[in-house]
């Protein structure tokens, strides 16, 4: 069992002066939701997600050794300086410095872009922090080539978590568990791990079509939403329910019981939003069109028997989940009935994917 102390390096065996990496890291969509945490993204309950394939952040990290010992970096977004992203990265570097002390020995240039529209309501913190963490680990591996592959990915996820909780689930694919759960060996509150058992073929290339219902800025940030679970009247039963749903989903992912899958996934999505509606202060992130889409999905599923379901993130957008074999009919349904509920009729077709990769070094 790894502890935080395992991620503090003793010394680096290889000096490196300059270099550059490019990493691509995907977003992920939780099926069992993380909602509630202790300091530094220690989750209040375990969560499970599908890693996505096409919604990604691509980040180039250039580094040059310097004499002085402080955090120093330039931040570019799509090639242009982006000052308003800097405080979040500064805070991330300060937080991970203990685990990656080489950070203060280099000046970094970070150039980042997303494959999905910036103001789409799709959070870029998961893919963005995962991409940055993978870059830092690529540099640490140059400094310490003896590092094992298992340690590399665990620590990449550990660092990503310190940036944003859900980011730790974007390092690996196709299904990731984060948070200690009795029935998932190796599971940890400190980092995400790949789902340890074989997954039923029905979930191969599982489809996630993201309907962009509201692309505006959220009224309540996820960080504040998490905080409102502290002292929440239903917190303890919610956290117990997440453990229970993960146990059930573990079985369903292996036996392919799609009706049970749908029941767990939709209940988790609605419970997440029920927690928001019963926080103090309470808030609602769903929009009228979110509910219209949910009702249309239920009607279509009842009429067609096609196992399409939805999940929700902390926002108004709807993730429509379905097996690859039903793609043609579901996309036709989306075109005919659901795009009308999307802002500017926009949606993004994604599928389950395999995690972050080093593209170039
Ligand atoms: C999740 N969400 O499991 C849940 C469900 C949104 C809804 O994790 O404060 O950006 O950076 O740890 O990870 C969104 O919260 O929050 C989130 P921080 P994060 O995906």
Boltz pocket constraint, residues with backbone or C-beta under 6 A from the ligand:
constraints:
  - pocket:
      binder: B
      contacts: [[A, 28], [A, 29], [A, 30], [A, 32], [A, 33], [A, 34], [A, 35], [A, 41], [A, 47], [A, 123], [A, 125], [A, 126], [A, 161], [A, 163], [A, 164], [A, 165], [A, 166], [A, 167], [A, 222], [A, 223], [A, 226], [A, 272], [A, 312], [A, 313], [A, 314]]
      max_distance: 6.0
